[in-house]
Amino acid sequence: MTLAALDEKVPEGTILAPDQKSEAMLRLLTCGSVDDGKSTLIGRLLWDAAGVTEDQRAAVMHASHARGVNGEKIDFSLLLDGLQAEREQGITIDIAWRYFETERRRFVIIDSPGHEQYTRNMATGASHADIAILLVDARHGVKRQTRRHAAICNLVGIKKVILAVNKMDQIDWSEEGYRAIEADFQKLAEKFDFAEITSIPVAALTGANVAARSAEMPWYSGPTLLDYLENVDPKTVAEDVPFRMPVQLVLRAADDFRGYAGTVTSGKITVGDRVVDARSGLGATLRRISIMSGDQPFATSGDAVTLVLDTDLDISRGAVLSEVKRRPVNADVIEARLVWLAETPFDPEAGYLLRSATDLTPVTSMSVSALVDFETLGSTPAHECSVNDIADCRILLGRATALDLFSELPFTGNFVLVNAIDGATVAGGVISWVQAGSAAADDVDENVLVLDRARLAGLCSDLGNSPAESTEFERRAQEVAILLRSAGVPVLIDTDQ
Amino acid sequence: MTVLTSHLKLLEAESIHIFREAAAQFRLPVLLYSIGKDSTVLLHLARKAFWPAKLPFPVLHVDTTWKFHDMIAFRDRTAKELGLDLIVHTNHDGLAKGINPFDHSPSVYTDIMKTQALRKALDDGGFDAAFGGARRDEEASRAKERVFSFRAPGHRWDPRLQRPEMWQLLNGRLGKDETVRIFPLSNWTEADVWRYITLEKLDVVPLYFAKERPVVERDGQLLLVDDERMRLKPGETPEMRKVRFRTLGCYPLSAAIESDAADLDAVVQETLTARVSERSGRLIDHDQDGAMEMKKREGYF
């Protein structure tokens, strides 16, 4: 039995849509400003679309009466707010993941907090979503926090957005009010790369246009929220993209088995194809794609596989295997747009590491050039950035790293910045420009200290040239680089033998 | 953003990716094995992630001595068949003090025999990372948890200070004295777990399948009389009923359900049409409101 065949197993009596098997799982983000009713909307959707079991229904009814904010009505948001502090304060602090299935598709709902101080949690949620519901309160329209959330959705690569104008009951189901907000948002969205924007007037509390068509808004002829979600195609990935597989681990086993384990992030690879290690440029032919249930002839994006090559490329974790023609850039300078996630502001003197795909590269220097203004959504020149800001920056890397542009290959074009001392994830970013090669000469003055084998000979006297020892050399060099950088010494790491 | 394919295949690939990221980044991981269906899937995915190499970490079972006999037999058989490096840890201090699920409240018993035992086992082994089979669909506070869930010294979980986790990038760089719990099954649902078990023809503890078993009904819950340690209240007489378990924990803290689902296909059918959530049979979760979050803050899985 294949994996796809199992999806056909559904309860007796269920009416299958003809396209049941091809209906992809949908990961859906809900965002918007605080008090616009996100948790209530999703609670309502779960309630109406049968994503709630009987004991959960009973618990919510019980709790609604005990401390709900809607008097005697059911408080649907109680289905989502899972932390004690959230229930006490009646707000959402962290993202909540909810799962439900309708007859047509499997949904993952990522409910994000609206409060500005929890924007970093919202960014986490957004990066996992295929599509976003951006909620606005019909009485207040688009707010600053709505714009910030839209900008973050855009940054992390979401292409399809639903503008849900909520609390329509509070403006007497006014078409005029709704159209004004819709027009406002369309204008704002011109700044972004969204491929599709769908607006729907709803009232989460009454359920209008959530799963059932609203009788109060005959002027609206579009889909209900659930209709739209069941039918939307989440695919945004272009068809002909080059093959990439960042190496997670080298697996060794009996009979001289040596394979490169990883998840294919883009494109397709077939046994017999040539692949190259992007950093060294060394090539080999793919001999086997080995998984526990047997070898397979090809692998495509999303597959977790182990590749066996005909020659040993001497590479380890962090390497990116690529097709021969269209390779990643061996970049040592990048420009990127990032969202700052840490409470501690950006500090040009701090030690940061760039975590891309499976690689970890020390940052030699970094500068901020502009911040996104959440009123106009334009850029304003700046040199600092702090929590919840979206910033454009330029990063000089301690060694060349195999990278792509985010707009072309998102999973080899994104990164997080890690604080080298405490390990915190301080920012998430997308690469907009890369430069290979002679960056050191252009960007670094001659005072830069190059950490190479010769300079670290004493510290690394126990290390030879095996792949494991080269990795260990690089690790030690990174730690030394972090120390030196925090002492104000600019450094570059040279791992060449 | 996700790459599209059949949803189980996507979940499988995501879990394998998580296992590999963790094995590459942590010094000394361990897999928490609790013998149930989720652990069965967890273990299977771990083997897939590193195949044909052996599992690069040991497997830990925290044995309260109150697991069903079928569970222990299944554990030992699995460990032998798969050649696992199995560590069994019991809180012997707790045993010596006579802590048991009859005389002590579920919260006291769970804290001493499970949470404290687990913390001790992790500290003793020097493990910096532990894989668990928790799913976000199980319970409200679990729905909030990250895949790499960082713990402050003392294994404390602070839900307000969770690390951002963006895209497929899992940052495993630990701060001083931090450890991490890793949840490769985060995005699986109960139905997914059963579908996958069917698909991959995995063996599970027989208690998941309906059979005539001796039970007593207490406070609306069906409790299995697994051995002579079961204390009957006045007027209670075990009777044979056709029951199975949706979730397995310690007896007598896991309740059975009446069911005719005697094989995998029937269990999958029943799960897909269930009207009651899975953990409603876990008596420890209902002790007080927000019970799971409190246990998690203290280091429970």
Boltz contact constraints between the chains, C-beta under 6 A:
constraints:
  - contact:
      token1: [A, 1]
      token2: [B, 199]
      max_distance: 6.0
  - contact:
      token1: [A, 3]
      token2: [B, 6]
      max_distance: 6.0
  - contact:
      token1: [A, 3]
      token2: [B, 8]
      max_distance: 6.0
  - contact:
      token1: [A, 3]
      token2: [B, 9]
      max_distance: 6.0
  - contact:
      token1: [A, 4]
      token2: [B, 6]
      max_distance: 6.0
  - contact:
      token1: [A, 6]
      token2: [B, 195]
      max_distance: 6.0
  - contact:
      token1: [A, 6]
      token2: [B, 199]
      max_distance: 6.0
  - contact:
      token1: [A, 7]
      token2: [B, 6]
      max_distance: 6.0
  - contact:
      token1: [A, 11]
      token2: [B, 272]
      max_distance: 6.0
  - contact:
      token1: [A, 11]
      token2: [B, 273]
      max_distance: 6.0
  - contact:
      token1: [A, 24]
      token2: [B, 4]
      max_distance: 6.0
  - contact:
      token1: [A, 25]
      token2: [B, 7]
      max_distance: 6.0
  - contact:
      token1: [A, 27]
      token2: [B, 2]
      max_distance: 6.0
  - contact:
      token1: [A, 53]
      token2: [B, 275]
      max_distance: 6.0
  - contact:
      token1: [A, 53]
      token2: [B, 276]
      max_distance: 6.0
  - contact:
      token1: [A, 53]
      token2: [B, 277]
      max_distance: 6.0
  - contact:
      token1: [A, 54]
      token2: [B, 275]
      max_distance: 6.0
  - contact:
      token1: [A, 54]
      token2: [B, 276]
      max_distance: 6.0
  - contact:
      token1: [A, 55]
      token2: [B, 276]
      max_distance: 6.0
  - contact:
      token1: [A, 55]
      token2: [B, 277]
      max_distance: 6.0
  - contact:
      token1: [A, 55]
      token2: [B, 280]
      max_distance: 6.0
  - contact:
      token1: [A, 56]
      token2: [B, 277]
      max_distance: 6.0
  - contact:
      token1: [A, 82]
      token2: [B, 140]
      max_distance: 6.0
  - contact:
      token1: [A, 82]
      token2: [B, 141]
      max_distance: 6.0
  - contact:
      token1: [A, 82]
      token2: [B, 143]
      max_distance: 6.0
  - contact:
      token1: [A, 82]
      token2: [B, 144]
      max_distance: 6.0
  - contact:
      token1: [A, 83]
      token2: [B, 144]
      max_distance: 6.0
  - contact:
      token1: [A, 83]
      token2: [B, 159]
      max_distance: 6.0
  - contact:
      token1: [A, 84]
      token2: [B, 290]
      max_distance: 6.0
  - contact:
      token1: [A, 84]
      token2: [B, 293]
      max_distance: 6.0
  - contact:
      token1: [A, 94]
      token2: [B, 144]
      max_distance: 6.0
  - contact:
      token1: [A, 96]
      token2: [B, 143]
      max_distance: 6.0
  - contact:
      token1: [A, 96]
      token2: [B, 144]
      max_distance: 6.0
  - contact:
      token1: [A, 97]
      token2: [B, 136]
      max_distance: 6.0
  - contact:
      token1: [A, 97]
      token2: [B, 143]
      max_distance: 6.0
  - contact:
      token1: [A, 99]
      token2: [B, 137]
      max_distance: 6.0
  - contact:
      token1: [A, 99]
      token2: [B, 189]
      max_distance: 6.0
  - contact:
      token1: [A, 106]
      token2: [B, 7]
      max_distance: 6.0
  - contact:
      token1: [A, 120]
      token2: [B, 164]
      max_distance: 6.0
  - contact:
      token1: [A, 124]
      token2: [B, 164]
      max_distance: 6.0
  - contact:
      token1: [A, 124]
      token2: [B, 165]
      max_distance: 6.0
  - contact:
      token1: [A, 124]
      token2: [B, 166]
      max_distance: 6.0
  - contact:
      token1: [A, 127]
      token2: [B, 166]
      max_distance: 6.0
  - contact:
      token1: [A, 127]
      token2: [B, 167]
      max_distance: 6.0
  - contact:
      token1: [A, 157]
      token2: [B, 1]
      max_distance: 6.0
  - contact:
      token1: [A, 235]
      token2: [B, 4]
      max_distance: 6.0
  - contact:
      token1: [A, 248]
      token2: [B, 20]
      max_distance: 6.0
  - contact:
      token1: [A, 248]
      token2: [B, 24]
      max_distance: 6.0
  - contact:
      token1: [A, 249]
      token2: [B, 20]
      max_distance: 6.0
  - contact:
      token1: [A, 249]
      token2: [B, 24]
      max_distance: 6.0
  - contact:
      token1: [A, 251]
      token2: [B, 53]
      max_distance: 6.0
  - contact:
      token1: [A, 253]
      token2: [B, 52]
      max_distance: 6.0
  - contact:
      token1: [A, 253]
      token2: [B, 53]
      max_distance: 6.0
  - contact:
      token1: [A, 257]
      token2: [B, 52]
      max_distance: 6.0
  - contact:
      token1: [A, 261]
      token2: [B, 20]
      max_distance: 6.0
  - contact:
      token1: [A, 263]
      token2: [B, 17]
      max_distance: 6.0
  - contact:
      token1: [A, 292]
      token2: [B, 48]
      max_distance: 6.0
  - contact:
      token1: [A, 292]
      token2: [B, 51]
      max_distance: 6.0
  - contact:
      token1: [A, 301]
      token2: [B, 3]
      max_distance: 6.0
  - contact:
      token1: [A, 302]
      token2: [B, 3]
      max_distance: 6.0
  - contact:
      token1: [A, 302]
      token2: [B, 5]
      max_distance: 6.0
  - contact:
      token1: [A, 302]
      token2: [B, 13]
      max_distance: 6.0
  - contact:
      token1: [A, 304]
      token2: [B, 13]
      max_distance: 6.0
  - contact:
      token1: [A, 304]
      token2: [B, 16]
      max_distance: 6.0
  - contact:
      token1: [A, 304]
      token2: [B, 17]
      max_distance: 6.0
  - contact:
      token1: [A, 317]
      token2: [B, 24]
      max_distance: 6.0
  - contact:
      token1: [A, 341]
      token2: [B, 164]
      max_distance: 6.0
  - contact:
      token1: [A, 355]
      token2: [B, 169]
      max_distance: 6.0
  - contact:
      token1: [A, 355]
      token2: [B, 171]
      max_distance: 6.0
  - contact:
      token1: [A, 414]
      token2: [B, 167]
      max_distance: 6.0
  - contact:
      token1: [A, 416]
      token2: [B, 166]
      max_distance: 6.0
  - contact:
      token1: [A, 416]
      token2: [B, 169]
      max_distance: 6.0
  - contact:
      token1: [A, 416]
      token2: [B, 171]
      max_distance: 6.0
  - contact:
      token1: [A, 418]
      token2: [B, 171]
      max_distance: 6.0
  - contact:
      token1: [A, 418]
      token2: [B, 173]
      max_distance: 6.0
  - contact:
      token1: [A, 422]
      token2: [B, 175]
      max_distance: 6.0
  - contact:
      token1: [A, 423]
      token2: [B, 173]
      max_distance: 6.0
  - contact:
      token1: [A, 423]
      token2: [B, 174]
      max_distance: 6.0
  - contact:
      token1: [A, 423]
      token2: [B, 175]
      max_distance: 6.0
  - contact:
      token1: [A, 425]
      token2: [B, 163]
      max_distance: 6.0
  - contact:
      token1: [A, 425]
      token2: [B, 164]
      max_distance: 6.0
  - contact:
      token1: [A, 425]
      token2: [B, 171]
      max_distance: 6.0
  - contact:
      token1: [A, 428]
      token2: [B, 166]
      max_distance: 6.0
